[in-house]
Amino acid sequence: MRKRAILAMAVSATALLAGVGCASAQALFQSPPAPGGPALSDEVRQFVSVDASHAELKLIHVRVIDGTGAGPLEDRTVTIRNGRIAAIAPSAASERADGKIILDMAGRTLLPGLVGMHDHLFYVARPGADYEHAQRVPLLLPQMTFAAPRLYLAGGVTTIRTTGSMEPYAELNLKQAVETNQLPGPHMDVTGPYLQGAGNIFLQMHTLSGAEDARNTVNFWASQGVTSFKAYDHITRAELKAAIDAAHSHGFKITGHLCSVTYPEAAELGIDNLEHGFAINTQLDPDKKPDLCSESQGSATAKAMDPDGPQARALYALLIAKHVTVTSTLPIYDVGEDGAPPLRQAELDVLTPQAREAYLYARNADTTAKNDRKARWHANLKRLEALERNFALAGGTLMAGCDPTGDGHIIPGFADQREMELLVDAGFSPLEAIKIGTLNGATYLGQASEIGSVTVGKRADLMIVKGDPSRRIQDIENVQLVFRDGIGFDPAKLLSSVKGLYGLY
C-alpha cells in the first residue's frame, strides 16, 4: 500500500508539472476569482469553522479595536457579508447567538488581521549547529511552503510581504493557490529574489554583476508577477540606484537590508523602505568604506547613535523628508534578563525534532553566557527600541514584521504577535502597536482601502482573540478565530496540521 501511495503521489506531481490530466492542478493555478471568492477546496475546508465568504455572519457582543489607533468600541455587533464587513453597530440586549450565523463573542476582541511586512517563507538550515551555535557553510534556506502559511494564518496574520524570496516561483504559485482557496494561507505580496552584490555567501542567491544586471533582474521578475523588491547587504550604490529606478518604473516599491550602503545614502537614492529598524545602518561604523560592508554590519552605529542625539534626529528628518518607511523586526533582537526571550510550548511543538534541538542548544548558550554579555544584549534591544520609538514620534512611519529565518523562537505567526508585545515594550501604547502592525503596513502596500482596519466596506480580514489587547497586549496571543476574506479559520486546527514539521517543509 505504501509503495502504491508513493507512486500515486509521483504520478500526480508529474501531471501537475506537465499541466495535463489533472483537474485539481489546473484549479490550483487558475486566474483570480470574481468578488465573493471561489468555493473552498477540501484542503482548505478542513480548517474552516465558519464561512461568510458567500453568506452573512454576525458577531455579537464583541469588543472592536479598529486598527486606526482609536480606543476600543465595546459590545458591538459586526456583520460580515460576502467576505466584507457590512456593518458595525452596538449590540442589542435582545440579540442571541444561534451558533451558526450569529456567534456570541462576549469577552473577546476583534482586530484587523496583522499585516506582516517582513515575513519570509523559508528557514535557515544550520548544518552541524551545536551548543555554541557553531555551524558549517554553506548555509541553505529551505522553503517552508507547507508550514509557514498555516502558521501565519493561525497567528492572525492575514497578509504578508515575503521581503526576499529564495523560491519566487513557489511563492507566486502559492499566492495563486491561496487566492483561489485551494490552499490555506494569508494574502501575499511576493518580493523578488534578493538583489545581492559581490560578497554573497548564499548559494541560492544570484550575485549582481553591476547596475545593468540589477536593472534587468528587476525587470525580469516584474514580468513574472512579483510585486515588490528587496536589496541586500552587499549591493553597491550604483546597483541599488538602478534597481530602485527599475522597480519604480513598474509602480513597485523596494526595501533594503543594507550594509554596503548606509541609510542616508539609500534615502538619497530613493529607496522606499528600510528593514530591521535602525540595527543595520552603517553610517557611523569606523571602518565603513564606500560600497563595502563594514565588519560590525551596523552594530557599531547602533551603539554610537544616541536615540535622542543630533545624529539620530538628522537621520529621522532625512528619512521622513524622503518618505522612507522603517520596518521593525524586534523579535530577532529579543532578549530578557536571563539572556533569552520568552519560551512558549506551542512554538516548540511546531518545530521538527532537529530544529528544536538546535534552538535549545543555542538558547542554552545564551542563558549560560556571562552576565555582562546578557546586559549588553539587553541594552542593545532597549537602544533599538528607543530609536524606533523616537523615529515614530518625529513623524516617521513604522511597520512591523518578524523575520522568521531559522531561530527557534522566531516562528511565523507567533513572532508576529511577539513583535506587537515588543513595540509596547518600546514605549508604544497597545493601540499604537496594533496600528503599526496592521494599518501602517496596509497603507504602504497601497491596500488601505481594502485591509488594515475594521471598517465597513473593507475585506473581512480579521482576527478574534480572547481578552483585551488594548489593556494587556499579551492577549494578542489568544487567537481563537481568523478571517481571511470572510472565511473563518480555526487556529488550533492549523497549528495541529504542522505539529513537528516547521523546519522541514
N, C-alpha and C positions, 0 to 999 in steps of 0.2 A: 504493500500500500504506500509506504514512504517513497519508494522509487517512482511509483506511478504518479504521486502528487508532485514530486520534484520535476518529473518530465512534463506534466501538465503546466506547471509554472513556467518552465523554459519555453514551451510552445507558445503560451500566452504572451510572454515577453517578446518572443521573436515576432509574433503577429503585430504587437504594439509598435515595435521599432520599424517594421516593414510597412505599417499603415494599411494592412489588408486583413480581411477575415475576422475583425474583432470590433464588434459594435461598441463595446464599453471603451475601447481605446479611442475610437472616433469621438465618442461623447466627451472623453477626458479633455480633449484639446479643441473643442468646438468654439465658435465665436461667443463673445459675452451675451448673456440673455437679455431679453426685454425687461423693463422695470417690473418688479414683483418677484423676480428670481426664478430659476428653474426648479424642477422637482428635486427632492433630496435623493441622493444615491443611498443604497443600503449602508455603505461605508460611513456616511455622514449621519444617517438617521439613528444609528445605534447610540449616538451621543446626545441626542436631542430630547429635552424634557418637554418643551412647548414650542410651537411653531406659529408665529404670527407673520410669516413672510407673505402669505396669501389669505390671511384671515385677520380677525380682531382679537386682541387680548387686553384685558385691563389689569393693572397692578394697583391694588388699593391700599391705603394707609401706609404709604411708603414715604420715607424722607428723601428729598431730592437735593443733591449737590450738582449744580448745573455745569460746572467747569469754567465759568467765567470769572471766578473769584468772589462771587456774591455769596452771601450767607445761605445756609440750607433752608429749604422750604419743608415744613413739617406736614405730615398727614395728607399726602397728595394722592390723587388717582392719575396714573399715567396710562394713556390709551395708545397702544401700538396697533397700527392697521396697515396691512400690505407692506410690511417691512419698514415703516416710517413712524415717527412719533406724531400721532394725530391730535392729541390733546393732553394738557396738564391742568388739573383743577383740584381744588380742595375736595377731600373725600367726604361724602355724606355719611352721617351716622347710620343710615339705613342700608348702606352698601354691604353686601355679604359675598363672600367668596364661594364659588362652586367647585374650585379645584381644577377647572378645565379652561374656561375662557376668562375667569375672574379669579385672581390669586391674591390672597391676603399677605401683604409684605410688612406687617407691623413689626417693629424692631429692626428693620433693615433699611439700608440706604442705597439709592440708585444713583450711579455716577456715569459720566461718559466712559466708554471703553478707552483704555490707555492707548496712546499713540507713541509707540517705541521708535525713537529716532536713531538708535544705534543698536540694532537687534539682528545679529548675524544668524545664519542657518548652518554654521559649521562649528566644529570643535577642534581644539588644538591637541593633537596626539603627541604625547611626550614619551618617546621610547626610553625605557630604562629609568624612568623617574624614580628616585629613591627618597629616603627620609630627609635628605638635604636639598631635595627638589632639583638635583642634578639631572641632566638629560642629554641625549645624544642628538646629533644632527644627521640627516636633515629632519626638521620638524615637518609634519604633514598635517593638513587641515581637512579631515574627512567631513563630508556633507551629512548633516542631521535632518534630511528631508522628511523623514517619517516622524521623529520625535519632537523636534523643535516647534513646528506649527501647532501641535496639540498642546505643548507646554505653554506657549504664548497665550493661546486661547483660554486655557484653564486658569491662567493668571489674570485674566481680564484685559489682555492686550488684544484689541480688535483691528489695529493697523500697525504695520511695521515698515520701517525703511531698512533694507538689508545692509546698507552702509559698507559696501565692499563685498564683492562676490568671488567665491572660488569656483562655483559651478553655475555660471549665469544662465545657461540653457535649462538646467534643472530648476532654477528659481523662476524663470519665465514660464515654464510649463506648469510648475506648481501653482503659480499665481492664477493661471487659467483654470486649473483644476479646482481651486478654491472658489473662484468666482462663479463657476458653473455647478457648485455644490456636489462635486464628485469626491472631494477630499476635505477633511476638516482643517481649519486654519484661519488666520487673520487675513485681512486685506494686505496687499504687499506693494510697496514702492520698491521696485527692483533696481539696485545700484549695479553699474557695470563692474567689470574686473578692476582690481586695484591699478591705479596709474602710478607705477613704481619706477624709480630711476636706478642707475648703476649703484651697486652695493646691495642689491636684493639677495636675501638668503633663502627665500621661499621658492621651492622648485615649481610650485603651482602658479606662480605669478609671472607674467610677461615683464621683461625689463625693457623700458623705453630706450630707444637709441637717439632720441633728440626731439625737438619741437614738432617736426613733421610727423614723426611716429605717434606722438601724443595726440595730434590733431586727427590723424587717420584712425587711431584706436577709438576715440570718442565718436567719430562719425560712423564707424562701422557698427558699434554697439547700439548707437541711437537707432540705426536702421533695423536692428534686431529686436527692438522693443523695450530696452531698459529705459528707465525714466529719471535716473539721477546718476551722478558720478562721484568718485572719491579719489583724491590724490593721496599718495602715501609718502613715507618718511624720507626717501632718498630722491624724490623728484627735484629737478632743477627749476630755477625761476623761469627760464625760457620754456621748458616743457609745461610747467604749470600755467603760464600765460596762454600758451597755445590750447591747452585743454579747457581752460576757462572760456576762452572765446568760442571754441567749437561747441561746448555744452550750451552756452547762451544762444548760439545761433539756432539751436534746435528748441529753444524755450525751456531748457532744463537747467537745474542748479547743480553746483559742485561743492563738495565739502572736502575737508582735508584732515588727516592725521599727519602732521608735519614735523620735520626735524631739520632738514637741509634748508628749508625756507622758514623764516621767522613769521610770527603773527603779523607784525606791521607790514612786512614785505607782501604777505599773502593778501592782506586787506587792500593794499595799494594796487595789487594786480587784479582785483575784482572778485575774489573768492566769496562765496555766499555764506559759508558755514565753517566753523572750526570745531573739531572733536576733542573730547576729554577735558572739557573745561579749560583751565589755564595750566595744566600739568605738563604740557609738552611744548610750550613756547620756548624757543632757544635764544631769544634776543639778548639776554644778559649772560649767556654761557661764556666763560672766559676764553675757551678755545674755539669759539664759533668762527668758521670761515665761510665765505660766500658759496652757496650751492652744496655745502657739505654738512653732514650731520655731526653734531658735537658728541663728545664722549658721554656726557651726562644725559643727553637726549632731552634736555629741558628741566631736569631736576635742579640744576644749579640756578636757573632763572626763577623757578618756583620758590626756591629757598631765599633768593636775594630780593625778590619783589615784594615789598610791603603792600598788603592789600589796600592800605589807606594812604600810601605814599604817592609822590608825584609821578613816578614811572607807571604805576598801575593806573592812576587816574588818566594819564595821557593815552594809555592803551585803551581803556574803556571808551574814551571820547573818540578815538580813531575808529574803533570797531563800530560804534554807534553811527558815526558820520558816514561810514561806508556801508551801512546796513548789513553788517556781518552778524549772524546769529552764532550762539555758542551752545554746544551740546554737552550737558552734564552727564558724566558716567561715573558717579561717585562709588558704586559698588566695587570697582576694581581697585580702589584705594581704601576700602573699608577695613578698619582695624579697631578693635576695642582695647581696653586697658590690658587685657591678657594676651594681646598680640594677634588676635583673630576675630573675625566677625561673628555674629550670632549663628548658631548651628541649628538648622531645622531638620527634624527627622524626615519630613516629607520630601526635602531636597535629596537627602541621601538615598531615599527609596527609589528615586528615578534613575540614579546612576548605575552604570554597569559595575560589576564587582571590581574590575580593573581600574576604572575611573574613580571609584570610591576609595580604593586602596591608595592610589596616587595622591588624591586630595588629602586623605587623613595623614599620610606621610608628611606632606607639605605643611598641613596645619600643625602637626606635632613640632615641626622645626620652628614654626613661628611662635607657638605658645611657650616653647622652652628657650627661646632666644633671650639674650641678656636684657635686663630691664631698660638699659639706656637705648638699645635698639628699638624696643617697643615704644618708648617715649618719643623717639624721633619719628617713627611711623605715624603715631597718633598726632603729633604736631604737624606733620605734613598734611594729613587729612584735614585738620582744622584750618590750615592756611589755604588749601584749595577750596574748602567750603566758603571761606571769607572772600576769596577772590570772586567766586561765582555770585555770592550774595551782593557784593559791592557793585559788580557789573550790572546786575539787575536793578539795584537801587539807583544807579546812574542813568537808567533808561534803556539798558540793553535787553535783548530778547534771549532768554534761556530756554532750552528744550531739554528733554530727558531721554536717556537710553541706558542700557546696562552693559553692553559689550560682552556677551557670553562667549568667551574664547577658550574655555577649557579648564579654568579653575573651578573646583567642585562647588564653591559657594556662589558662583555667578552663573545661574541656570535660567534659561528663558522663563519669563513669567514671574518666577519667584524673585529674580533680581530686579525686574521692573518695579515690583512692589517695594523692594528694599530701597531702590532709588528714591521713591517718594518719601520714605522714612528718613533717609539721609538728607534730603532737601530741608526737611523740618529741622533736623539736627543742625543744619547750616544756618538756621535763623528764619526761614520762610514759615509762614503760617501753614497749617494743613490745606486751607483753601487755596493759597498761593501755589503750594507744591502741586496740587491736583491740576490747577490751570497750566502749570509748566508741563505736566505730563500728559495733557490732553489737548486743550485748545491751541496752545502755542505751536505744537507740532503740526496740528491740522492746518493752521494758518500758514506756516512755512511751506507745506506741501500744496498750498492753493486749494485745500479741500474744506475750508472752514464753513462753507455754505452747506456742506453735507454731513460733516462729522465734527467731533471735538467738544461739543456741548449738548446738554439736554435741552433742545429747542424744538418747538413744534415745526414740523416740515422736514426736519433732518432725518437721515437714516437712523434706524434703531440699532446703533452700535453702542451697547450699554453693558454695565456690569452691576450686579446687585451683591452687596456684602452685608453680613450680619454685624450690627453695631453702627457706630457713628464716626467715620474717619475725620470729620471736621473737629471733633474733640479729641480723638485718640487715633492718630494716623495709622497705628499698627492694625487697626480694624480693617485696613485695606487688604490684609492677608486673608480675611474670612470670606472668600468669594464663594457664592452659592449658586449663581446663575449668570451666564454671559450671553448677551445677544449680539449677533452679527447679522445685519440686515433683517432683524426681527426674528431670527432663528435662535431659540434659547437653548444653549448648550449646557450640559451638566459637567462642571469641572471635575468632580470626583471620578466620573467615568473616563474622561480624557486622561487624567493622571494614571488611573489604573491601567490604561492601554499601553502606557510607556514605562511601566514599572521595571526597573533594572535594565533599561535599554538606552538611556541617553549616554552618549559616548561611544555608541556602536553604530547606529544609523538613524 
